[in-house]
């Protein structure tokens, strides 16, 4: 859902989990109040590590942080196992 109107439709249809995509902090607060515990709410889209605390303070139940995967630094590692030494 990207708007509060879409959230209202989802709640009316009986959704029990709703993904709130790219919503501003103020709209997230409104969504939590509007839902009033009838569904789990997940904030996603545009979430940065720096904004997680502010988003959590809105009362949403879950937060997806894409930066953990698409903005992660590379780390090159390999593992060599020599089975011949164990015989």
PyMOL Python script that loads the backbone (N, CA, C, O; Angstrom):
from pymol import cmd

cmd.read_pdbstr("""\
ATOM      1  N   UNK A   1       0.836  -1.164   0.000  1.00  0.00           N
ATOM      2  CA  UNK A   1       0.000   0.000   0.000  1.00  0.00           C
ATOM      3  C   UNK A   1       0.890   1.240   0.000  1.00  0.00           C
ATOM      4  O   UNK A   1       1.883   1.301   0.725  1.00  0.00           O
ATOM      5  N   UNK A   2       0.537   2.199  -0.797  1.00  0.00           N
ATOM      6  CA  UNK A   2       1.302   3.435  -0.830  1.00  0.00           C
ATOM      7  C   UNK A   2       0.496   4.633  -0.330  1.00  0.00           C
ATOM      8  O   UNK A   2       1.038   5.724  -0.156  1.00  0.00           O
ATOM      9  N   UNK A   3      -0.797   4.424  -0.101  1.00  0.00           N
ATOM     10  CA  UNK A   3      -1.643   5.514   0.390  1.00  0.00           C
ATOM     11  C   UNK A   3      -2.534   5.015   1.520  1.00  0.00           C
ATOM     12  O   UNK A   3      -2.746   3.814   1.685  1.00  0.00           O
ATOM     13  N   UNK A   4      -3.047   5.962   2.291  1.00  0.00           N
ATOM     14  CA  UNK A   4      -3.971   5.610   3.371  1.00  0.00           C
ATOM     15  C   UNK A   4      -5.296   5.099   2.815  1.00  0.00           C
ATOM     16  O   UNK A   4      -5.951   4.277   3.455  1.00  0.00           O
ATOM     17  N   UNK A   5      -5.704   5.570   1.637  1.00  0.00           N
ATOM     18  CA  UNK A   5      -6.919   5.058   0.999  1.00  0.00           C
ATOM     19  C   UNK A   5      -6.770   3.579   0.651  1.00  0.00           C
ATOM     20  O   UNK A   5      -7.699   2.795   0.846  1.00  0.00           O
ATOM     21  N   UNK A   6      -5.600   3.200   0.137  1.00  0.00           N
ATOM     22  CA  UNK A   6      -5.356   1.784  -0.169  1.00  0.00           C
ATOM     23  C   UNK A   6      -5.365   0.953   1.109  1.00  0.00           C
ATOM     24  O   UNK A   6      -5.878  -0.166   1.121  1.00  0.00           O
ATOM     25  N   UNK A   7      -4.800   1.498   2.180  1.00  0.00           N
ATOM     26  CA  UNK A   7      -4.822   0.796   3.460  1.00  0.00           C
ATOM     27  C   UNK A   7      -6.255   0.580   3.918  1.00  0.00           C
ATOM     28  O   UNK A   7      -6.593  -0.514   4.369  1.00  0.00           O
ATOM     29  N   UNK A   8      -7.094   1.583   3.814  1.00  0.00           N
ATOM     30  CA  UNK A   8      -8.506   1.461   4.212  1.00  0.00           C
ATOM     31  C   UNK A   8      -9.185   0.343   3.428  1.00  0.00           C
ATOM     32  O   UNK A   8      -9.958  -0.434   3.988  1.00  0.00           O
ATOM     33  N   UNK A   9      -8.895   0.264   2.139  1.00  0.00           N
ATOM     34  CA  UNK A   9      -9.481  -0.794   1.301  1.00  0.00           C
ATOM     35  C   UNK A   9      -8.992  -2.170   1.746  1.00  0.00           C
ATOM     36  O   UNK A   9      -9.771  -3.121   1.811  1.00  0.00           O
ATOM     37  N   UNK A  10      -7.705  -2.270   2.049  1.00  0.00           N
ATOM     38  CA  UNK A  10      -7.144  -3.552   2.482  1.00  0.00           C
ATOM     39  C   UNK A  10      -7.759  -3.989   3.811  1.00  0.00           C
ATOM     40  O   UNK A  10      -8.092  -5.160   3.989  1.00  0.00           O
ATOM     41  N   UNK A  11      -7.908  -3.059   4.729  1.00  0.00           N
ATOM     42  CA  UNK A  11      -8.514  -3.395   6.020  1.00  0.00           C
ATOM     43  C   UNK A  11      -9.964  -3.803   5.855  1.00  0.00           C
ATOM     44  O   UNK A  11     -10.432  -4.742   6.500  1.00  0.00           O
ATOM     45  N   UNK A  12     -10.674  -3.096   4.992  1.00  0.00           N
ATOM     46  CA  UNK A  12     -12.074  -3.428   4.721  1.00  0.00           C
ATOM     47  C   UNK A  12     -12.206  -4.829   4.118  1.00  0.00           C
ATOM     48  O   UNK A  12     -13.186  -5.532   4.360  1.00  0.00           O
ATOM     49  N   UNK A  13     -11.203  -5.219   3.329  1.00  0.00           N
ATOM     50  CA  UNK A  13     -11.217  -6.545   2.698  1.00  0.00           C
ATOM     51  C   UNK A  13     -10.776  -7.643   3.667  1.00  0.00           C
ATOM     52  O   UNK A  13     -10.852  -8.827   3.339  1.00  0.00           O
ATOM     53  N   UNK A  14     -10.309  -7.247   4.876  1.00  0.00           N
ATOM     54  CA  UNK A  14      -9.931  -8.240   5.868  1.00  0.00           C
ATOM     55  C   UNK A  14      -8.463  -8.588   5.920  1.00  0.00           C
ATOM     56  O   UNK A  14      -8.097  -9.603   6.513  1.00  0.00           O
ATOM     57  N   UNK A  15      -7.611  -7.781   5.319  1.00  0.00           N
ATOM     58  CA  UNK A  15      -6.174  -8.066   5.353  1.00  0.00           C
ATOM     59  C   UNK A  15      -5.689  -8.094   6.797  1.00  0.00           C
ATOM     60  O   UNK A  15      -6.091  -7.266   7.614  1.00  0.00           O
ATOM     61  N   UNK A  16      -4.821  -9.059   7.102  1.00  0.00           N
ATOM     62  CA  UNK A  16      -4.286  -9.135   8.466  1.00  0.00           C
ATOM     63  C   UNK A  16      -2.807  -8.738   8.533  1.00  0.00           C
ATOM     64  O   UNK A  16      -2.253  -8.585   9.622  1.00  0.00           O
ATOM     65  N   UNK A  17      -2.178  -8.575   7.379  1.00  0.00           N
ATOM     66  CA  UNK A  17      -0.811  -8.052   7.286  1.00  0.00           C
ATOM     67  C   UNK A  17      -0.775  -7.108   6.092  1.00  0.00           C
ATOM     68  O   UNK A  17      -1.246  -7.446   5.007  1.00  0.00           O
ATOM     69  N   UNK A  18      -0.208  -5.915   6.303  1.00  0.00           N
ATOM     70  CA  UNK A  18      -0.177  -4.931   5.230  1.00  0.00           C
ATOM     71  C   UNK A  18       1.229  -4.343   5.122  1.00  0.00           C
ATOM     72  O   UNK A  18       1.823  -3.939   6.121  1.00  0.00           O
ATOM     73  N   UNK A  19       1.748  -4.303   3.898  1.00  0.00           N
ATOM     74  CA  UNK A  19       3.035  -3.679   3.611  1.00  0.00           C
ATOM     75  C   UNK A  19       2.778  -2.227   3.241  1.00  0.00           C
ATOM     76  O   UNK A  19       2.056  -1.938   2.287  1.00  0.00           O
ATOM     77  N   UNK A  20       3.373  -1.319   4.000  1.00  0.00           N
ATOM     78  CA  UNK A  20       3.247   0.115   3.741  1.00  0.00           C
ATOM     79  C   UNK A  20       4.504   0.550   3.002  1.00  0.00           C
ATOM     80  O   UNK A  20       5.586   0.608   3.586  1.00  0.00           O
ATOM     81  N   UNK A  21       4.362   0.850   1.733  1.00  0.00           N
ATOM     82  CA  UNK A  21       5.514   1.096   0.860  1.00  0.00           C
ATOM     83  C   UNK A  21       5.769   2.584   0.658  1.00  0.00           C
ATOM     84  O   UNK A  21       4.899   3.317   0.187  1.00  0.00           O
ATOM     85  N   UNK A  22       6.974   3.020   1.020  1.00  0.00           N
ATOM     86  CA  UNK A  22       7.439   4.388   0.779  1.00  0.00           C
ATOM     87  C   UNK A  22       6.534   5.446   1.379  1.00  0.00           C
ATOM     88  O   UNK A  22       6.320   6.494   0.770  1.00  0.00           O
ATOM     89  N   UNK A  23       5.999   5.189   2.564  1.00  0.00           N
ATOM     90  CA  UNK A  23       5.155   6.177   3.244  1.00  0.00           C
ATOM     91  C   UNK A  23       6.007   7.093   4.110  1.00  0.00           C
ATOM     92  O   UNK A  23       7.004   6.670   4.695  1.00  0.00           O
ATOM     93  N   UNK A  24       5.599   8.345   4.181  1.00  0.00           N
ATOM     94  CA  UNK A  24       6.251   9.315   5.053  1.00  0.00           C
ATOM     95  C   UNK A  24       5.943   8.974   6.509  1.00  0.00           C
ATOM     96  O   UNK A  24       4.969   8.277   6.796  1.00  0.00           O
ATOM     97  N   UNK A  25       6.772   9.467   7.423  1.00  0.00           N
ATOM     98  CA  UNK A  25       6.600   9.183   8.858  1.00  0.00           C
ATOM     99  C   UNK A  25       5.195   9.562   9.339  1.00  0.00           C
ATOM    100  O   UNK A  25       4.566   8.798  10.071  1.00  0.00           O
ATOM    101  N   UNK A  26       4.714  10.709   8.942  1.00  0.00           N
ATOM    102  CA  UNK A  26       3.377  11.144   9.353  1.00  0.00           C
ATOM    103  C   UNK A  26       2.289  10.189   8.888  1.00  0.00           C
ATOM    104  O   UNK A  26       1.356   9.897   9.636  1.00  0.00           O
ATOM    105  N   UNK A  27       2.404   9.702   7.659  1.00  0.00           N
ATOM    106  CA  UNK A  27       1.427   8.752   7.140  1.00  0.00           C
ATOM    107  C   UNK A  27       1.540   7.400   7.838  1.00  0.00           C
ATOM    108  O   UNK A  27       0.536   6.716   8.034  1.00  0.00           O
ATOM    109  N   UNK A  28       2.758   7.016   8.213  1.00  0.00           N
ATOM    110  CA  UNK A  28       2.912   5.765   8.964  1.00  0.00           C
ATOM    111  C   UNK A  28       2.184   5.862  10.304  1.00  0.00           C
ATOM    112  O   UNK A  28       1.514   4.917  10.722  1.00  0.00           O
ATOM    113  N   UNK A  29       2.319   7.009  10.974  1.00  0.00           N
ATOM    114  CA  UNK A  29       1.602   7.212  12.246  1.00  0.00           C
ATOM    115  C   UNK A  29       0.093   7.122  12.035  1.00  0.00           C
ATOM    116  O   UNK A  29      -0.613   6.485  12.817  1.00  0.00           O
ATOM    117  N   UNK A  30      -0.395   7.762  10.976  1.00  0.00           N
ATOM    118  CA  UNK A  30      -1.832   7.721  10.664  1.00  0.00           C
ATOM    119  C   UNK A  30      -2.272   6.292  10.357  1.00  0.00           C
ATOM    120  O   UNK A  30      -3.360   5.877  10.759  1.00  0.00           O
ATOM    121  N   UNK A  31      -1.441   5.548   9.656  1.00  0.00           N
ATOM    122  CA  UNK A  31      -1.770   4.162   9.310  1.00  0.00           C
ATOM    123  C   UNK A  31      -1.888   3.303  10.563  1.00  0.00           C
ATOM    124  O   UNK A  31      -2.792   2.474  10.667  1.00  0.00           O
ATOM    125  N   UNK A  32      -0.978   3.499  11.517  1.00  0.00           N
ATOM    126  CA  UNK A  32      -1.029   2.743  12.775  1.00  0.00           C
ATOM    127  C   UNK A  32      -2.315   3.060  13.522  1.00  0.00           C
ATOM    128  O   UNK A  32      -2.991   2.155  14.011  1.00  0.00           O
ATOM    129  N   UNK A  33      -2.655   4.338  13.612  1.00  0.00           N
ATOM    130  CA  UNK A  33      -3.889   4.736  14.306  1.00  0.00           C
ATOM    131  C   UNK A  33      -5.120   4.193  13.584  1.00  0.00           C
ATOM    132  O   UNK A  33      -6.054   3.703  14.217  1.00  0.00           O
ATOM    133  N   UNK A  34      -5.113   4.282  12.286  1.00  0.00           N
ATOM    134  CA  UNK A  34      -6.229   3.828  11.461  1.00  0.00           C
ATOM    135  C   UNK A  34      -6.454   2.322  11.589  1.00  0.00           C
ATOM    136  O   UNK A  34      -7.592   1.853  11.617  1.00  0.00           O
ATOM    137  N   UNK A  35      -5.359   1.576  11.663  1.00  0.00           N
ATOM    138  CA  UNK A  35      -5.433   0.115  11.740  1.00  0.00           C
ATOM    139  C   UNK A  35      -5.903  -0.337  13.115  1.00  0.00           C
ATOM    140  O   UNK A  35      -6.625  -1.327  13.233  1.00  0.00           O
ATOM    141  N   UNK A  36      -5.497   0.383  14.149  1.00  0.00           N
ATOM    142  CA  UNK A  36      -5.936   0.120  15.517  1.00  0.00           C
ATOM    143  C   UNK A  36      -5.804  -1.354  15.907  1.00  0.00           C
ATOM    144  O   UNK A  36      -6.708  -1.926  16.516  1.00  0.00           O
ATOM    145  N   UNK A  37      -4.673  -1.957  15.549  1.00  0.00           N
ATOM    146  CA  UNK A  37      -4.401  -3.332  15.946  1.00  0.00           C
ATOM    147  C   UNK A  37      -5.077  -4.408  15.118  1.00  0.00           C
ATOM    148  O   UNK A  37      -4.913  -5.590  15.421  1.00  0.00           O
ATOM    149  N   UNK A  38      -5.823  -4.054  14.092  1.00  0.00           N
ATOM    150  CA  UNK A  38      -6.536  -5.053  13.284  1.00  0.00           C
ATOM    151  C   UNK A  38      -5.628  -5.818  12.331  1.00  0.00           C
ATOM    152  O   UNK A  38      -6.010  -6.868  11.814  1.00  0.00           O
ATOM    153  N   UNK A  39      -4.412  -5.291  12.094  1.00  0.00           N
ATOM    154  CA  UNK A  39      -3.490  -5.948  11.165  1.00  0.00           C
ATOM    155  C   UNK A  39      -2.058  -5.615  11.556  1.00  0.00           C
ATOM    156  O   UNK A  39      -1.788  -4.580  12.165  1.00  0.00           O
ATOM    157  N   UNK A  40      -1.151  -6.509  11.196  1.00  0.00           N
ATOM    158  CA  UNK A  40       0.272  -6.212  11.340  1.00  0.00           C
ATOM    159  C   UNK A  40       0.667  -5.264  10.222  1.00  0.00           C
ATOM    160  O   UNK A  40       0.225  -5.416   9.083  1.00  0.00           O
ATOM    161  N   UNK A  41       1.498  -4.286  10.550  1.00  0.00           N
ATOM    162  CA  UNK A  41       1.940  -3.317   9.562  1.00  0.00           C
ATOM    163  C   UNK A  41       3.447  -3.396   9.388  1.00  0.00           C
ATOM    164  O   UNK A  41       4.198  -3.405  10.363  1.00  0.00           O
ATOM    165  N   UNK A  42       3.879  -3.453   8.135  1.00  0.00           N
ATOM    166  CA  UNK A  42       5.300  -3.482   7.817  1.00  0.00           C
ATOM    167  C   UNK A  42       5.652  -2.258   6.975  1.00  0.00           C
ATOM    168  O   UNK A  42       5.061  -2.025   5.921  1.00  0.00           O
ATOM    169  N   UNK A  43       6.618  -1.486   7.452  1.00  0.00           N
ATOM    170  CA  UNK A  43       7.120  -0.340   6.692  1.00  0.00           C
ATOM    171  C   UNK A  43       8.247  -0.815   5.789  1.00  0.00           C
ATOM    172  O   UNK A  43       9.127  -1.560   6.220  1.00  0.00           O
ATOM    173  N   UNK A  44       8.217  -0.384   4.543  1.00  0.00           N
ATOM    174  CA  UNK A  44       9.221  -0.803   3.574  1.00  0.00           C
ATOM    175  C   UNK A  44       9.390   0.294   2.530  1.00  0.00           C
ATOM    176  O   UNK A  44       8.573   1.210   2.436  1.00  0.00           O
ATOM    177  N   UNK A  45      10.444   0.191   1.760  1.00  0.00           N
ATOM    178  CA  UNK A  45      10.651   1.120   0.666  1.00  0.00           C
ATOM    179  C   UNK A  45      11.289   2.415   1.113  1.00  0.00           C
ATOM    180  O   UNK A  45      10.666   3.207   1.820  1.00  0.00           O
ATOM    181  N   UNK A  46      12.499   2.631   0.715  1.00  0.00           N
ATOM    182  CA  UNK A  46      13.197   3.854   1.062  1.00  0.00           C
ATOM    183  C   UNK A  46      13.685   3.912   2.500  1.00  0.00           C
ATOM    184  O   UNK A  46      14.108   4.969   2.969  1.00  0.00           O
ATOM    185  N   UNK A  47      13.632   2.799   3.195  1.00  0.00           N
ATOM    186  CA  UNK A  47      14.070   2.760   4.595  1.00  0.00           C
ATOM    187  C   UNK A  47      15.592   2.701   4.633  1.00  0.00           C
ATOM    188  O   UNK A  47      16.209   1.839   4.008  1.00  0.00           O
ATOM    189  N   UNK A  48      16.178   3.618   5.365  1.00  0.00           N
ATOM    190  CA  UNK A  48      17.623   3.641   5.546  1.00  0.00           C
ATOM    191  C   UNK A  48      17.927   3.313   7.006  1.00  0.00           C
ATOM    192  O   UNK A  48      17.073   3.493   7.874  1.00  0.00           O
ATOM    193  N   UNK A  49      19.117   2.842   7.273  1.00  0.00           N
ATOM    194  CA  UNK A  49      19.489   2.518   8.647  1.00  0.00           C
ATOM    195  C   UNK A  49      19.305   3.720   9.565  1.00  0.00           C
ATOM    196  O   UNK A  49      18.962   3.565  10.737  1.00  0.00           O
ATOM    197  N   UNK A  50      19.537   4.925   9.028  1.00  0.00           N
ATOM    198  CA  UNK A  50      19.414   6.139   9.823  1.00  0.00           C
ATOM    199  C   UNK A  50      17.966   6.467  10.179  1.00  0.00           C
ATOM    200  O   UNK A  50      17.727   7.211  11.130  1.00  0.00           O
ATOM    201  N   UNK A  51      17.003   5.934   9.444  1.00  0.00           N
ATOM    202  CA  UNK A  51      15.601   6.269   9.687  1.00  0.00           C
ATOM    203  C   UNK A  51      14.838   5.191  10.449  1.00  0.00           C
ATOM    204  O   UNK A  51      13.657   5.372  10.745  1.00  0.00           O
ATOM    205  N   UNK A  52      15.476   4.091  10.768  1.00  0.00           N
ATOM    206  CA  UNK A  52      14.784   2.972  11.419  1.00  0.00           C
ATOM    207  C   UNK A  52      14.179   3.377  12.765  1.00  0.00           C
ATOM    208  O   UNK A  52      13.040   3.010  13.055  1.00  0.00           O
ATOM    209  N   UNK A  53      14.908   4.117  13.585  1.00  0.00           N
ATOM    210  CA  UNK A  53      14.393   4.501  14.905  1.00  0.00           C
ATOM    211  C   UNK A  53      13.135   5.356  14.777  1.00  0.00           C
ATOM    212  O   UNK A  53      12.164   5.141  15.503  1.00  0.00           O
ATOM    213  N   UNK A  54      13.144   6.311  13.870  1.00  0.00           N
ATOM    214  CA  UNK A  54      11.971   7.170  13.678  1.00  0.00           C
ATOM    215  C   UNK A  54      10.780   6.365  13.159  1.00  0.00           C
ATOM    216  O   UNK A  54       9.642   6.600  13.564  1.00  0.00           O
ATOM    217  N   UNK A  55      11.044   5.429  12.275  1.00  0.00           N
ATOM    218  CA  UNK A  55       9.968   4.587  11.742  1.00  0.00           C
ATOM    219  C   UNK A  55       9.423   3.685  12.846  1.00  0.00           C
ATOM    220  O   UNK A  55       8.209   3.522  12.967  1.00  0.00           O
ATOM    221  N   UNK A  56      10.300   3.103  13.643  1.00  0.00           N
ATOM    222  CA  UNK A  56       9.857   2.240  14.746  1.00  0.00           C
ATOM    223  C   UNK A  56       8.984   3.020  15.725  1.00  0.00           C
ATOM    224  O   UNK A  56       8.038   2.467  16.285  1.00  0.00           O
ATOM    225  N   UNK A  57       9.290   4.289  15.934  1.00  0.00           N
ATOM    226  CA  UNK A  57       8.527   5.118  16.869  1.00  0.00           C
ATOM    227  C   UNK A  57       7.091   5.359  16.404  1.00  0.00           C
ATOM    228  O   UNK A  57       6.256   5.790  17.198  1.00  0.00           O
ATOM    229  N   UNK A  58       6.793   5.090  15.140  1.00  0.00           N
ATOM    230  CA  UNK A  58       5.427   5.274  14.640  1.00  0.00           C
ATOM    231  C   UNK A  58       4.496   4.181  15.141  1.00  0.00           C
ATOM    232  O   UNK A  58       3.278   4.360  15.177  1.00  0.00           O
ATOM    233  N   UNK A  59       5.078   3.044  15.528  1.00  0.00           N
ATOM    234  CA  UNK A  59       4.260   1.940  16.015  1.00  0.00           C
ATOM    235  C   UNK A  59       4.056   0.803  15.039  1.00  0.00           C
ATOM    236  O   UNK A  59       3.337  -0.148  15.348  1.00  0.00           O
ATOM    237  N   UNK A  60       4.677   0.874  13.851  1.00  0.00           N
ATOM    238  CA  UNK A  60       4.567  -0.256  12.926  1.00  0.00           C
ATOM    239  C   UNK A  60       5.189  -1.489  13.577  1.00  0.00           C
ATOM    240  O   UNK A  60       6.045  -1.367  14.453  1.00  0.00           O
ATOM    241  N   UNK A  61       4.764  -2.659  13.153  1.00  0.00           N
ATOM    242  CA  UNK A  61       5.234  -3.903  13.760  1.00  0.00           C
ATOM    243  C   UNK A  61       6.549  -4.402  13.163  1.00  0.00           C
ATOM    244  O   UNK A  61       7.379  -4.981  13.864  1.00  0.00           O
ATOM    245  N   UNK A  62       6.729  -4.172  11.868  1.00  0.00           N
ATOM    246  CA  UNK A  62       7.890  -4.694  11.143  1.00  0.00           C
ATOM    247  C   UNK A  62       8.477  -3.601  10.263  1.00  0.00           C
ATOM    248  O   UNK A  62       7.761  -2.724   9.779  1.00  0.00           O
ATOM    249  N   UNK A  63       9.792  -3.666  10.063  1.00  0.00           N
ATOM    250  CA  UNK A  63      10.471  -2.720   9.175  1.00  0.00           C
ATOM    251  C   UNK A  63      11.421  -3.507   8.279  1.00  0.00           C
ATOM    252  O   UNK A  63      12.238  -4.289   8.764  1.00  0.00           O
ATOM    253  N   UNK A  64      11.309  -3.296   6.972  1.00  0.00           N
ATOM    254  CA  UNK A  64      12.225  -3.918   6.014  1.00  0.00           C
ATOM    255  C   UNK A  64      13.256  -2.879   5.598  1.00  0.00           C
ATOM    256  O   UNK A  64      12.908  -1.767   5.200  1.00  0.00           O
ATOM    257  N   UNK A  65      14.523  -3.252   5.694  1.00  0.00           N
ATOM    258  CA  UNK A  65      15.607  -2.336   5.344  1.00  0.00           C
ATOM    259  C   UNK A  65      16.381  -2.937   4.171  1.00  0.00           C
ATOM    260  O   UNK A  65      17.267  -3.769   4.365  1.00  0.00           O
ATOM    261  N   UNK A  66      16.046  -2.519   2.980  1.00  0.00           N
ATOM    262  CA  UNK A  66      16.710  -3.040   1.792  1.00  0.00           C
ATOM    263  C   UNK A  66      18.189  -2.701   1.753  1.00  0.00           C
ATOM    264  O   UNK A  66      18.971  -3.399   1.107  1.00  0.00           O
ATOM    265  N   UNK A  67      18.576  -1.638   2.439  1.00  0.00           N
ATOM    266  CA  UNK A  67      19.986  -1.227   2.442  1.00  0.00           C
ATOM    267  C   UNK A  67      20.887  -2.316   3.014  1.00  0.00           C
ATOM    268  O   UNK A  67      22.086  -2.339   2.734  1.00  0.00           O
ATOM    269  N   UNK A  68      20.323  -3.212   3.809  1.00  0.00           N
ATOM    270  CA  UNK A  68      21.124  -4.298   4.367  1.00  0.00           C
ATOM    271  C   UNK A  68      21.658  -5.220   3.274  1.00  0.00           C
ATOM    272  O   UNK A  68      22.710  -5.838   3.437  1.00  0.00           O
ATOM    273  N   UNK A  69      20.934  -5.311   2.165  1.00  0.00           N
ATOM    274  CA  UNK A  69      21.379  -6.195   1.093  1.00  0.00           C
ATOM    275  C   UNK A  69      21.875  -5.428  -0.128  1.00  0.00           C
ATOM    276  O   UNK A  69      22.963  -5.719  -0.625  1.00  0.00           O
ATOM    277  N   UNK A  70      21.112  -4.459  -0.627  1.00  0.00           N
ATOM    278  CA  UNK A  70      21.524  -3.806  -1.866  1.00  0.00           C
ATOM    279  C   UNK A  70      22.590  -2.737  -1.677  1.00  0.00           C
ATOM    280  O   UNK A  70      23.186  -2.295  -2.659  1.00  0.00           O
ATOM    281  N   UNK A  71      22.847  -2.310  -0.449  1.00  0.00           N
ATOM    282  CA  UNK A  71      23.888  -1.302  -0.226  1.00  0.00           C
ATOM    283  C   UNK A  71      25.031  -1.821   0.633  1.00  0.00           C
ATOM    284  O   UNK A  71      25.874  -1.050   1.093  1.00  0.00           O
ATOM    285  N   UNK A  72      25.055  -3.104   0.842  1.00  0.00           N
ATOM    286  CA  UNK A  72      26.108  -3.694   1.684  1.00  0.00           C
ATOM    287  C   UNK A  72      27.452  -3.686   0.949  1.00  0.00           C
ATOM    288  O   UNK A  72      27.514  -3.825  -0.272  1.00  0.00           O
ATOM    289  N   UNK A  73      28.500  -3.523   1.713  1.00  0.00           N
ATOM    290  CA  UNK A  73      29.843  -3.586   1.142  1.00  0.00           C
ATOM    291  C   UNK A  73      30.190  -5.022   0.783  1.00  0.00           C
ATOM    292  O   UNK A  73      29.707  -5.970   1.403  1.00  0.00           O
ATOM    293  N   UNK A  74      31.033  -5.163  -0.224  1.00  0.00           N
ATOM    294  CA  UNK A  74      31.478  -6.503  -0.612  1.00  0.00           C
ATOM    295  C   UNK A  74      32.488  -7.023   0.387  1.00  0.00           C
ATOM    296  O   UNK A  74      33.251  -6.267   0.989  1.00  0.00           O
ATOM    297  N   UNK A  75      32.472  -8.324   0.547  1.00  0.00           N
ATOM    298  CA  UNK A  75      33.485  -8.976   1.353  1.00  0.00           C
ATOM    299  C   UNK A  75      33.791 -10.289   0.661  1.00  0.00           C
ATOM    300  O   UNK A  75      32.948 -11.184   0.604  1.00  0.00           O
ATOM    301  N   UNK A  76      34.995 -10.401   0.137  1.00  0.00           N
ATOM    302  CA  UNK A  76      35.379 -11.578  -0.632  1.00  0.00           C
ATOM    303  C   UNK A  76      36.044 -12.573   0.302  1.00  0.00           C
ATOM    304  O   UNK A  76      37.055 -12.269   0.935  1.00  0.00           O
ATOM    305  N   UNK A  77      35.473 -13.754   0.381  1.00  0.00           N
ATOM    306  CA  UNK A  77      36.019 -14.783   1.258  1.00  0.00           C
ATOM    307  C   UNK A  77      35.890 -16.123   0.546  1.00  0.00           C
ATOM    308  O   UNK A  77      34.954 -16.348  -0.221  1.00  0.00           O
ATOM    309  N   UNK A  78      36.825 -16.989   0.808  1.00  0.00           N
ATOM    310  CA  UNK A  78      36.731 -18.331   0.246  1.00  0.00           C
ATOM    311  C   UNK A  78      37.095 -19.331   1.327  1.00  0.00           C
ATOM    312  O   UNK A  78      37.717 -18.988   2.333  1.00  0.00           O
ATOM    313  N   UNK A  79      36.702 -20.550   1.105  1.00  0.00           N
ATOM    314  CA  UNK A  79      36.971 -21.618   2.059  1.00  0.00           C
ATOM    315  C   UNK A  79      37.528 -22.793   1.276  1.00  0.00           C
ATOM    316  O   UNK A  79      36.874 -23.335   0.385  1.00  0.00           O
ATOM    317  N   UNK A  80      38.738 -23.175   1.622  1.00  0.00           N
ATOM    318  CA  UNK A  80      39.360 -24.327   0.978  1.00  0.00           C
ATOM    319  C   UNK A  80      39.433 -25.459   1.996  1.00  0.00           C
ATOM    320  O   UNK A  80      39.899 -25.277   3.121  1.00  0.00           O
ATOM    321  N   UNK A  81      38.966 -26.618   1.581  1.00  0.00           N
ATOM    322  CA  UNK A  81      39.008 -27.796   2.447  1.00  0.00           C
ATOM    323  C   UNK A  81      39.851 -28.851   1.751  1.00  0.00           C
ATOM    324  O   UNK A  81      39.608 -29.197   0.595  1.00  0.00           O
ATOM    325  N   UNK A  82      40.825 -29.346   2.454  1.00  0.00           N
ATOM    326  CA  UNK A  82      41.710 -30.374   1.913  1.00  0.00           C
ATOM    327  C   UNK A  82      41.362 -31.686   2.593  1.00  0.00           C
ATOM    328  O   UNK A  82      41.776 -31.931   3.726  1.00  0.00           O
ATOM    329  N   UNK A  83      40.607 -32.525   1.910  1.00  0.00           N
ATOM    330  CA  UNK A  83      40.156 -33.793   2.463  1.00  0.00           C
ATOM    331  C   UNK A  83      41.264 -34.836   2.514  1.00  0.00           C
ATOM    332  O   UNK A  83      41.175 -35.784   3.294  1.00  0.00           O
ATOM    333  N   UNK A  84      42.298 -34.685   1.705  1.00  0.00           N
ATOM    334  CA  UNK A  84      43.357 -35.672   1.666  1.00  0.00           C
ATOM    335  C   UNK A  84      44.115 -35.729   2.984  1.00  0.00           C
ATOM    336  O   UNK A  84      44.612 -36.790   3.361  1.00  0.00           O
ATOM    337  N   UNK A  85      44.214 -34.612   3.689  1.00  0.00           N
ATOM    338  CA  UNK A  85      44.920 -34.600   4.967  1.00  0.00           C
ATOM    339  C   UNK A  85      44.170 -35.330   6.080  1.00  0.00           C
ATOM    340  O   UNK A  85      44.753 -35.638   7.119  1.00  0.00           O
ATOM    341  N   UNK A  86      42.892 -35.607   5.871  1.00  0.00           N
ATOM    342  CA  UNK A  86      42.108 -36.263   6.924  1.00  0.00           C
ATOM    343  C   UNK A  86      42.116 -37.773   6.812  1.00  0.00           C
ATOM    344  O   UNK A  86      41.606 -38.455   7.700  1.00  0.00           O
ATOM    345  N   UNK A  87      42.683 -38.317   5.739  1.00  0.00           N
ATOM    346  CA  UNK A  87      42.691 -39.776   5.544  1.00  0.00           C
ATOM    347  C   UNK A  87      43.819 -40.455   6.292  1.00  0.00           C
ATOM    348  O   UNK A  87      43.956 -41.677   6.226  1.00  0.00           O
TER     349      UNK A  87
END
""", "prot")
cmd.dss("prot")
cmd.show_as("cartoon", "prot")
cmd.util.cbc("prot")
cmd.orient("prot")
